[in-house]
Amino acid sequence: MIQNNVVSQDILNSWTYILTLLGLAIYRNNNEYVNSILRQAQNNGKLQEVLTAKNTLYSPDGWTYSLTSLGFAIHEGNHAHINSILTHAQNSGILQDILANHNAVISPTDQTYSLTPLGIAIHKGNIECINSIIVRINDIPRYICATFQPTAAINERNTRISSALDNVSIPPRLQVNRITF
């Protein structure tokens, strides 16, 4: 169920997708398939594996996204899929782990940015998703701290250090989250 990736190309928008089966169901906006895949994975004890498998997107302007299924659903902006994933994860007792998973965004200059699902929702300005995540978090201060952990963002001259909170709401200036301290 997880190993089967599908390559799809959006000719209209010049995006290329390498998707898991769940990612494909999300991309095609098929609620029935999304729920069926989540239910089968949950029943087989594979839900965490399915939800942490990566979907890769290549944008026409050179950006690469490596997203979990929740990250991909947030990227696509489908609230039904987001809530279904959150509900299944919560019912399986793996929600906190799923919310702690990082998604990679790689710029055309090969800078790698790492975002939790909440970070993606904030970057996309998706208030409904932000609220859906926050109401399900057991330990909000700890999760917020983990989402915006201090990071070192050093430029070519190795002169600038900042925290992840510095640029949280300024797209596309995402915080490099490779070196943490």
HUBELWO-V828761 format. One record per backbone hydrogen bond with DSSP energy under -1.0 kcal/mol. CO is the residue of the C=O (numbers start at 1). NH is the residue of the N-H. E is the energy in kcal/mol with one decimal. If there is no record, write none. Layout:
CO:NH:E ; CO:NH:E
This chain:
3:5:-1.0 ; 6:19:-3.3 ; 8:17:-3.5 ; 9:11:-1.2 ; 10:14:-1.7 ; 10:15:-1.0 ; 15:10:-2.6 ; 16:58:-2.9 ; 17:8:-2.8 ; 18:56:-2.8 ; 19:6:-3.2 ; 20:24:-2.6 ; 21:25:-2.2 ; 22:26:-2.3 ; 23:27:-2.9 ; 24:28:-2.6 ; 25:30:-2.6 ; 26:29:-1.4 ; 30:34:-2.4 ; 31:35:-2.6 ; 32:36:-2.1 ; 33:37:-2.8 ; 34:38:-2.4 ; 35:39:-2.5 ; 36:40:-2.6 ; 37:41:-2.5 ; 38:42:-2.3 ; 39:43:-2.6 ; 40:44:-1.8 ; 41:46:-2.9 ; 42:45:-1.1 ; 46:50:-2.5 ; 47:51:-2.8 ; 48:52:-1.6 ; 51:69:-1.0 ; 55:67:-3.1 ; 56:18:-3.1 ; 57:65:-2.7 ; 58:16:-2.1 ; 59:62:-1.6 ; 63:59:-2.9 ; 64:106:-3.3 ; 65:57:-2.7 ; 66:104:-2.0 ; 67:55:-3.2 ; 68:72:-2.9 ; 69:73:-2.5 ; 70:74:-2.4 ; 71:75:-2.5 ; 72:76:-2.6 ; 73:77:-1.1 ; 73:78:-1.7 ; 78:82:-2.3 ; 79:83:-2.7 ; 80:84:-2.0 ; 81:85:-2.5 ; 82:86:-2.6 ; 83:87:-2.6 ; 84:88:-2.5 ; 85:89:-2.5 ; 86:90:-2.4 ; 87:91:-2.8 ; 88:92:-1.4 ; 89:94:-2.4 ; 90:93:-1.1 ; 94:98:-2.4 ; 95:99:-2.8 ; 103:115:-2.6 ; 104:66:-3.1 ; 105:113:-3.1 ; 106:64:-2.4 ; 107:110:-2.1 ; 111:107:-2.7 ; 113:105:-2.7 ; 115:103:-2.9 ; 116:120:-2.2 ; 117:121:-2.5 ; 118:122:-2.5 ; 119:123:-2.5 ; 120:124:-2.8 ; 121:126:-2.5 ; 125:127:-1.3 ; 126:130:-2.5 ; 127:131:-2.6 ; 128:132:-2.2 ; 129:133:-2.3 ; 130:134:-2.6 ; 131:135:-2.3 ; 133:136:-1.1 ; 139:143:-2.4 ; 140:144:-3.0 ; 141:145:-2.3 ; 142:146:-2.2 ; 143:147:-2.6 ; 144:148:-2.3 ; 155:158:-2.3 ; 163:166:-1.5 ; 167:170:-1.6 ; 170:173:-1.4 ; 172:174:-2.2 ; 179:152:-2.4
